[in-house]
Every structure is written in structure tokens, then in C-alpha cells.
Amino acid sequence: MFFCDHKKSMNLTPRTPDATVLAHDRIYRQMRSRIMHGDLPPGHALTLRGLGKEYGVSMTPAREAVRRLAAEGALTMSASGRISTPVLSNDRIEELAALRALIEVELASRALPRAHMALIDRMQLINGAISDAVARRDAVSYIRTNLEFHRTLYLRAQAPAMLAMAETVWLQMGPTMSALYGRLRRTEPPHFHRLIIAALKAGDEPGLRLAVRSDVTQGLRLLAS
């Protein structure tokens, strides 16, 4: 009687990830971080050849990473194939500011019952890092630590779908936030961060909702004015 090798017949041999997929994911994640944190200004032009050279890959993974970022609104692609970071109209800025107010206020509200002192201490430390970034006039570090401040709180909401929506808005806003930082000429951390921390300590939900809404919309509305 003939017995077949079931592992071979069922193709159960573990597969290693394709090198192109790994390269595409690496470029996607690194570019996503750069765009979200304002490392690239609005309207910054990119090429597949340039990205391939920068990241040491062929144009195929570069193209896949760009398509993925374009689908999230982090990059724009014209009919002619021109790739660039988005330049947002005033109406678009207002729309994204309204989205931040809706999503992030709800995330903060859901996080409040789980906001223990260790979380609050962590947020105070991050706010100190924001102060350092302001002192150095480092826009990218400022945006990165500012988003870390908010993400640290929102993770306590245990609402991953809602947080993913917030991060998509942050991604689309990254280049514009960089331009906004230059206009504001900050000399200290955002005033509303202190109010957010105070509301968390007091368990004050209305105060927390107001502080978060003010923090995430004030600067964007200045940019659109």
C-alpha cells in the first residue's frame, strides 16, 4: 500500500515572508512615521526612484508603500503620477479639526475611569519632553511628543477602532502641523495639557472633554483663519 507524505501533499511547510513584502512594510512604516510627525512639509514632492534609493530597495516595494499611504490620505498622487504630501485647504483643515474634536473627546472620556496615577505621572513626563522640544525649536520632536501625550491617554479608552481613526487624522495632518508649529512660534507646552492633567486628577469629565476639545482644535483653527 502507498502512503503519501501528508505534510508535502498538504503544503504545510512554513513559508518565510517575501523580501519584497518586508521591504514594502519597512518603507511604509518609516514613511508613515515621518509624515505623521511633520518631518515632511506640505506639498513635498517624492519619486519612486528617490524612495528606492533612500531606503535601498527596488521601485516595486516603494510603489506599494506609496499606494498604501495614499489610500490613508498621507500622500497624494496626481493623474500624471506626481507624488507629494498633501496641501490642505482651509475647509479640509476645519473638517479634520472637527473630526479630532469628536473622536478624541470621546476617547478621553472613555479613558477617564481607567486614568490611574501612573498614567497621569507618565503624561506629566511626556509634557516635560514637549517642553524640551519647544526649547530646542524642534518641530518634529514637538509633534511626536505631543501625539504621544494624547495616545498615552487614549490607549486607556480600550477603543482600538476609534484610536485607529484618530491616528489616520493625525497622519493626514502631519505636514500641516509642521507648518502650524512654525506659525505659532511656541515658547512653552500647550496650555491645555495642564488642564487635561488637572481634569484627570480630579476625575472631572466635563472639564476633561472641554480641555481636550480646546487643545486639538485651537491651533488648527488658527491655521485655517
C-alpha positions as CSV (number, residue, x, y, z in Angstrom):
1,M,0.0,0.0,0.0
2,F,1.3,3.5,-0.9
3,F,1.3,6.1,1.8
4,C,1.8,9.7,0.8
5,D,3.7,12.3,2.8
6,H,0.8,14.4,4.1
7,K,3.0,17.4,5.0
8,K,4.2,17.6,1.4
9,S,0.8,16.9,-0.1
10,M,-1.0,19.5,2.1
11,N,1.9,22.0,1.7
12,L,2.3,22.5,5.4
13,T,5.9,23.7,5.2
14,P,6.1,27.1,6.9
15,R,6.6,30.0,4.5
16,T,9.0,32.8,5.1
17,P,7.8,36.3,4.3
18,D,8.7,37.5,0.9
19,A,11.6,40.0,0.9
20,T,9.5,42.5,-1.2
21,V,6.7,42.4,1.3
22,L,9.1,43.0,4.1
23,A,10.7,45.9,2.3
24,H,7.4,47.5,1.4
25,D,6.2,47.3,5.1
26,R,9.5,48.8,6.3
27,I,9.2,51.7,3.9
28,Y,5.5,52.2,4.7
29,R,6.1,52.3,8.5
30,Q,9.1,54.6,8.3
31,M,7.4,57.0,5.9
32,R,4.2,56.9,7.9
33,S,6.1,58.0,11.0
34,R,7.9,60.8,9.1
35,I,4.7,62.1,7.6
36,M,2.7,61.9,10.9
37,H,5.4,63.7,12.8
38,G,5.7,66.6,10.4
39,D,9.2,65.6,9.0
40,L,8.0,66.5,5.5
41,P,6.3,69.8,4.7
42,P,3.0,70.2,2.8
43,G,3.4,69.8,-0.9
44,H,6.8,68.0,-0.6
45,A,7.4,66.0,-3.8
46,L,8.5,62.4,-3.8
47,T,9.6,59.9,-6.5
48,L,9.6,56.2,-6.5
49,R,13.2,56.2,-7.7
50,G,14.2,58.6,-4.9
51,L,12.4,56.5,-2.3
52,G,14.0,53.3,-3.6
53,K,17.5,54.9,-3.4
54,E,16.8,56.4,0.1
55,Y,15.7,53.0,1.5
56,G,17.9,50.8,-0.6
57,V,15.1,48.9,-2.4
58,S,13.7,48.5,-5.8
59,M,10.8,50.6,-7.1
60,T,8.3,47.8,-6.5
61,P,8.2,47.9,-2.7
62,A,8.5,51.7,-2.9
63,R,5.4,51.8,-5.1
64,E,3.4,49.5,-2.8
65,A,4.3,51.7,0.2
66,V,3.2,54.8,-1.6
67,R,-0.1,53.3,-2.7
68,R,-0.8,52.3,0.9
69,L,0.0,55.7,2.2
70,A,-2.1,57.4,-0.5
71,A,-5.1,55.2,0.5
72,E,-4.8,56.6,4.0
73,G,-4.6,60.2,2.8
74,A,-1.0,60.6,3.8
75,L,0.2,61.2,0.2
76,T,-1.5,62.5,-2.9
77,M,-1.0,61.0,-6.4
78,S,-1.9,63.1,-9.4
79,A,-3.2,61.6,-12.7
80,S,0.3,62.2,-14.1
81,G,1.8,60.1,-11.3
82,R,3.2,63.0,-9.3
83,I,3.5,62.0,-5.6
84,S,3.5,64.6,-2.8
85,T,2.5,65.2,0.8
86,P,-1.0,66.8,1.0
87,V,-1.6,70.6,0.9
88,L,-4.8,71.0,2.8
89,S,-7.4,73.7,2.1
90,N,-9.0,75.7,4.9
91,D,-12.2,73.7,4.5
92,R,-10.2,70.4,4.9
93,I,-8.4,71.7,8.0
94,E,-11.7,72.7,9.5
95,E,-13.1,69.2,8.7
96,L,-10.2,67.4,10.3
97,A,-10.3,69.7,13.3
98,A,-13.9,68.8,13.8
99,L,-13.1,65.1,13.5
100,R,-10.4,65.4,16.1
101,A,-12.8,67.1,18.4
102,L,-15.4,64.4,18.0
103,I,-13.1,61.3,18.2
104,E,-10.5,62.5,20.7
105,V,-13.0,63.9,23.2
106,E,-14.8,60.6,23.2
107,L,-11.6,58.7,23.6
108,A,-10.6,60.9,26.6
109,S,-14.0,60.4,28.2
110,R,-13.7,56.6,27.9
111,A,-10.2,56.7,29.3
112,L,-11.1,58.7,32.4
113,P,-12.4,55.8,34.5
114,R,-9.0,54.0,33.9
115,A,-6.8,57.0,34.4
116,H,-4.7,55.9,37.4
117,M,-1.9,57.9,38.9
118,A,0.8,56.0,37.0
119,L,-0.8,57.1,33.7
120,I,-1.0,60.7,34.9
121,D,2.7,60.7,36.0
122,R,3.6,59.3,32.6
123,M,1.7,62.1,30.9
124,Q,3.4,64.7,33.0
125,L,6.8,63.2,32.0
126,I,5.8,63.4,28.3
127,N,4.7,67.0,28.8
128,G,8.2,67.7,30.1
129,A,9.7,66.2,26.9
130,I,7.4,68.6,25.0
131,S,8.9,71.5,26.9
132,D,12.4,70.3,25.9
133,A,11.3,70.1,22.2
134,V,9.9,73.6,22.4
135,A,13.1,74.9,24.0
136,R,15.1,73.4,21.1
137,R,12.7,74.7,18.5
138,D,12.5,71.1,17.2
139,A,9.2,70.8,15.3
140,V,9.4,67.1,14.6
141,S,10.1,66.2,18.3
142,Y,7.4,68.6,19.4
143,I,4.7,66.9,17.1
144,R,5.9,63.4,18.0
145,T,5.8,64.0,21.8
146,N,2.5,65.9,21.5
147,L,0.9,63.0,19.8
148,E,2.5,60.6,22.3
149,F,0.8,62.6,25.1
150,H,-2.6,62.1,23.5
151,R,-2.0,58.5,22.5
152,T,-0.9,57.6,26.1
153,L,-4.3,58.8,27.4
154,Y,-6.4,57.3,24.6
155,L,-4.9,53.8,24.9
156,R,-6.7,53.7,28.3
157,A,-10.0,54.0,26.5
158,Q,-9.6,50.5,25.2
159,A,-11.3,51.5,21.9
160,P,-8.8,50.4,19.2
161,A,-11.0,51.2,16.2
162,M,-11.6,54.7,17.4
163,L,-7.9,55.2,18.1
164,A,-7.1,54.0,14.6
165,M,-9.4,56.6,13.2
166,A,-7.7,59.3,15.3
167,E,-4.3,58.2,14.0
168,T,-5.5,58.4,10.4
169,V,-6.4,62.0,11.0
170,W,-3.0,62.7,12.7
171,L,-1.4,61.1,9.6
172,Q,-3.2,63.4,7.2
173,M,-2.5,66.4,9.4
174,G,1.3,65.8,9.9
175,P,2.7,68.1,7.2
176,T,0.2,70.8,8.1
177,M,1.0,70.5,11.8
178,S,4.6,71.2,10.9
179,A,3.6,74.4,9.1
180,L,1.4,75.3,12.0
181,Y,4.2,74.9,14.5
182,G,6.3,77.4,12.6
183,R,3.5,79.9,12.6
184,L,2.7,79.6,16.3
185,R,6.3,80.2,17.5
186,R,5.7,78.3,20.7
187,T,7.7,79.2,23.8
188,E,6.0,76.7,26.2
189,P,4.0,73.5,26.1
190,P,0.3,73.7,25.2
191,H,-1.7,75.4,28.0
192,F,-4.5,72.8,27.6
193,H,-2.2,69.9,28.5
194,R,-2.1,71.2,32.1
195,L,-5.8,71.4,32.1
196,I,-6.1,67.8,30.8
197,I,-3.9,66.6,33.5
198,A,-5.7,68.6,36.2
199,A,-9.1,67.2,35.0
200,L,-7.7,63.6,35.1
201,K,-6.5,64.1,38.7
202,A,-9.9,65.5,39.7
203,G,-12.0,62.9,37.8
204,D,-13.7,65.9,36.1
205,E,-15.2,64.6,32.9
206,P,-16.8,67.9,31.7
207,G,-13.5,69.6,32.3
208,L,-11.5,66.9,30.5
209,R,-13.8,67.0,27.5
210,L,-13.5,70.8,27.2
211,A,-9.7,70.7,27.7
212,V,-9.2,68.0,25.0
213,R,-11.6,69.7,22.5
214,S,-9.8,73.1,23.0
215,D,-6.4,71.5,22.7
216,V,-7.0,69.6,19.5
217,T,-8.9,72.4,17.7
218,Q,-7.4,75.8,18.7
219,G,-4.2,75.6,16.7
220,L,-5.8,74.1,13.6
221,R,-8.4,76.8,13.6
222,L,-5.6,79.5,13.8
223,L,-4.0,77.9,10.7
224,A,-7.3,78.0,8.8
225,S,-8.0,81.6,9.7
